[in-house]
Amino acid sequence: MKVKALTALLVAATCALSLAGCAHRRGPAPGQLTLGMVTDVGGLGDRSFNDSAYRGLQMAHARIGAYVQVLQSRSAADYQPNLTALTNLHFDMVYAIGFLMGLDLDQVAKQHPQQRYAIVDAVIDDPNVVSITFREQDGSFLAGALAAMVSKTHHIAFLGGQDIPLIEKFEAGYTAGAREVDPNIKVDVKYAGSFEDVAAGKELSNLLFNDGADIIYTAAGKVGLGAIDAVKSRDGDYIIGVDSDQDALAPGRVLTSMVKKVDVAVFDVARSLQEGKPMHGHVEFGLKDGAIGLTDFRYTKSAIGEANLARLKAIQAAIVSGKIVPPDSRKALAAFTPVPL
């Protein structure tokens, strides 16, 4: 690797990014594992998906001594140039964070067959790409079950970012989980059409609350931050956060967060590479792997109650054992029936 060239480009690209920082201005040492990451348009600071992925890079730096760098994408037009920039500098692994980069990564990976890549939330059928996906429906099922247990109005809601198959997994799992507990519960669904519009998140959440829902599960990136802002002034209503632990963003008003441990997946890919056993193909993480789940309810345990927590634990065990198979699409949701436990 040409260390001087690497240093010059990456310092220029990242020094202006206050969140990514410039922790490695001197470039990597000879033989050091090098990991580059391209964020999606949500960027660092979303307190959700991209931040979780970045924590995985930080883990790799702290635990296995990797040299790490991040290039942030301000728009979709940045994806391919950012991926190409890291590729041209021969990073040992280049991560594409988010399904939005799927087409761009496919093109870049085909042009550079010797470069290793990993993508989160998409499956790319190229031999040099590790595709990382999650069983979001598993954790979302638990979120829906908990919402149905706690709801006083028997009316809850789901707020998604873009209406795409990935987010449909969250919606279907959540709705099925709620029906597992209360077959007659009302579940409203709205989509913001964006993962970045914080103001829309607040506006749509207030509409859903005003229509009678008292718990809203968000799967919408920064849109979810608007939803959390909305619930701060509402007594008795809750938001369920997503991807990262968002409970502390509104203590007592965020019922729980459906944590998707992108950081663990990012780190596992790096560690396997460091150990000379690189991952290949499609790797899926779920509840059984500890990569999906709810938070520890540190602010809301008393509001939930021990009986509900015990019931939730039984539902989780049923998912892990295969007795309950959460649906991953609206079509699968239509065929879902509650399972007696």
N, C-alpha and C positions, 0 to 999 in steps of 0.2 A: 504494500500500500504506500502511496506517496503521501507521507505525513504532512509535509508542508502544504500540499494542495488541499488535503482534507481539512487542515486547520483553517486555512484562508477562507474556504467556501463556507464551512460550518459556523465559524465565528461571525461571518457576515450575515449568514442566514438566521442565526439564533440569538445573537447578542441583543437584538432589539426586542426579543420576546421575553418579557419580564418573568412570565410564568415558567417557561422552559429553562431559562437561565443559560449561563455559559460556564458550566462546571468543568468543562474539559477543553480549555482553550489550547492546551499544549498538544493535543492530538493523542492517539493511542500509543502505548508502549509496544515494542516488538512482541508479537505472539499474543497480545491481549485480545480477548473476544470483543468484537465490535458489533453493536446493535443500533440500528437506525429505525426511527418510527415516523410515520406520516399520519397526522391526525385528520379526522374528517372536519367538515366545516364548523362543527360545534366547538372544536378547539379545546385547549386546556382551560381550566377554570369553569367547566360545565358542572363540576361537583357530581358527576355521574359517569358516563361511559368513557370518554377520553381520559378523564382524570384517573379512572380505575386502570386503564391500560398503561398510563404513565407510571403508576405505582409499581406495576410489574417490571418496568425498566429500572426503576430505582432499586427494587429488590435485587435485580440481577447485578447492578453496580455494587450494592452493599454486600451481597452474599457470595458472589462468584467473581467479583472484580472486573466486571464488564465495562467497557467504554461505551457510553450511551449518548445519543443525540436525538433531538426531536425537530422535525420541520412541521410547522402548523399550516394548515390549508385555510385560506380566507374564503375561497370559493371552490367549486368543483373544477374550475379551470386550473387550479394549482395541483391537482392530484398527480397527473402524469409527470409534470416537471419535477415535483418533489421526489417522486419515486425514482425518476431517472437520475436525479442529482445524487441520491444516496447509492444507487446502483453503480454509477460511474466512479464512485469512491470505494467500491469493493467492500462494503460492510459484510460481515459474516452472515448477518440476517437483517432483512429489511421487513418491517411490519407495516401493513396497511390496516388502519383502524376503521372498520365500518364497511357495511355492504355497499355503500355508495361508491367505493373505490373498485368494485369488482371488475367492471369492464376495462378500466384503465390499467389495473394490475395485470389482467389477462394479456393485454397488449404488450406491456413492458416485460412480463415474464417470458413471453414467447420470443421477444427480441434478445433476451439475455438468459439463455438456458443454463448457464453456469452459476448464476446468482441464486441464492436461496431467499425465499420470501415466505411470509406468513400473513394471512388475512383473517380478521375477526368478523364473524357474522355473515360470511358468504362461503360458498363452495366453488372453487376454481379448479377445473380439471386440467392442471398443468403439473408435470412431474416435479418441478422445482418449487411448488407452492404447497405449504401446509395450510389447510383450511380448518379454522377453529370455529365451531358452533356450539351452542348451548341449548339445553332443553328448558327454555324459558317458561314453557307451559307448566312444568313441574312446580316451580316457585310461585308462578302466578296462580295456580290452583290453590296453594296454601293461602295466598293473599286474599283470594275470593272467599275461601272458607272462613277465614278470620273476619273479613268484612261482614259476612252474613251473620256471624255470631254476635258481633258488636252493634250492628245497625239497629237503631230504635225505630226507624221508619219503614224497614223492609224494602228499602229503595237505595240502591248504590249506583255508582257510575264508573266508567272507564274513559280515560282521556289519552288518546294516542297522538303520535307525531304525524307521520305520513301513513296512509292506509296502504300498507304493503304486506306481503306474506310474513315477513319477520315480526312485525308488530301484531299481526293477526294471531300469532302464537300466544302473545301476552293476553290479548282480548279473550281468546277462546278458553285458555286455561283459567283465567280469572272468573269468567262467567260460569264455567262448569264447577269450579270450586264453590262458588256461592250457591249454586243449585244443589250441590252435594249436601249442604247444611240446611238450605231453605228452598225447596223446589219451586215455591211460588214467588220468590223474590224478584223485584223489578231491577233490571240492570240497563241503565242508559249508556249509550256509546256515542262519543264524539271524537272527531279527528281535527287537529289544528292545521294539517297540511304543511307542517314545518317541524323541525327539531330545534329551532333557534328563537322563535318568536315568544319571548318571555311575556310580553303584554297580552298576547292571545291566550296564553296559559291561564293568566289571572282572570281574564274576561270570561272564557269558557267555563272555568271552574265556578265562578260566581253564578253563571247561568244554570249550571247543573245543580249547585246547592239550592238556588232559589226555586228550582223545579221540584225539589223534595229529596234529592239524594243527600245522605249525610256522610258518606264515605266515597272518595274518589281515588282510584288507582291510576297513576300516570305512567306512561311508557313513551316519553316524548322528549328526552334530552333536556335542553334549557327551557323548553316550554313548561316542564314540570316545576322549575323554579318559580314561575308565575303562579302555578297552582298552590305551591307552598306559601307564597306571599298572601294569596287570597284567604287561606284557612287561618292565618294568624289572628284575624279579627272576628272569627266565627266561633262562638261557644258551642260545644257539643258536636261539631263536625270534624272530620279527619281527612287527611291525605295519606295515601300509601306511596312511599317513594320507590325509586327504582335504580338498579345497577350498582350504585354505591350506597353506603349507609348514610341516609339523609335525615335520620331521626333528630339530630341535634340542630337542624336548620329551623325547626319550630317545635321545641320540646313540648311533648304532651298533645300536640296537634298532628304530628306525623305518627300515625298508629304503629307503623313498622315500615321497613323498606325491603323490597324484594332484591336481595343482593346477588348480582351476577359477577362472579369473581374473575373478571377479565384479567386482573393483575396476576392471579394464580396461573392462568393459562399462558399468558405472555412469559412469565418466569419459567414455567415448565418447558416451554419450547426452547428457551435460551439454555436452561440447564442440560437438557438432553443433547443439545449441540455441543456444549462445553465438555460433556462426558463422552463424546464421540458416538453417540447413539441418536442422530437427528431424527425427528419425527417426519412422517411422510403422509401424504394423502389427507383424508378427512378425519379429524379428531373431534369427538363430541363430548361435552362435559355436562353433567346433570346433578340432580339432587343426591344420587347415590355416591357421586364422587366428592361431595362436599363443595362443589363449585357453584351451586345454586341454593338459595334458602332465604329465610327471613332473619331479621336482626333479633337482638335479645330483649326487645320491649322494655328497655331500661326506664323510659319515661311513661310508659302506658300499661305496665303489667297489672297495676291495681284496677285500671279501667277494664281490662280484658277479663280478669278473674282466673283463678286456678282451674276451675272446671273447664273453661274454654281452652286454656293452654293444654290441658291433658287431652282434650278432644282433638286439638290441632296436632298433637304429637302422634296420636293414633292414625290420623289421616296421612301424616308424613310417612309413617311406617308402612302404610298400605300402598303408597306410591313407590317407595323403595322396593317393596316385595313384588310389585307388579299387579297387585290386586286391583288398584286403581290406575288406569292409564289416562292421564290428562290429555284432552284433545289439543291438536296443534293447528287447527284451522276452523273456519266457520262450518265447513262441511262436516268435519269430525265432531264438532260441537252439536250439530243437529242430531247426530246419532248417539250422543252421550246420554246415559241414564245413571242416576245416583247409585252408588254401590253400598249395600247394607254393611255396616261394620259392627 
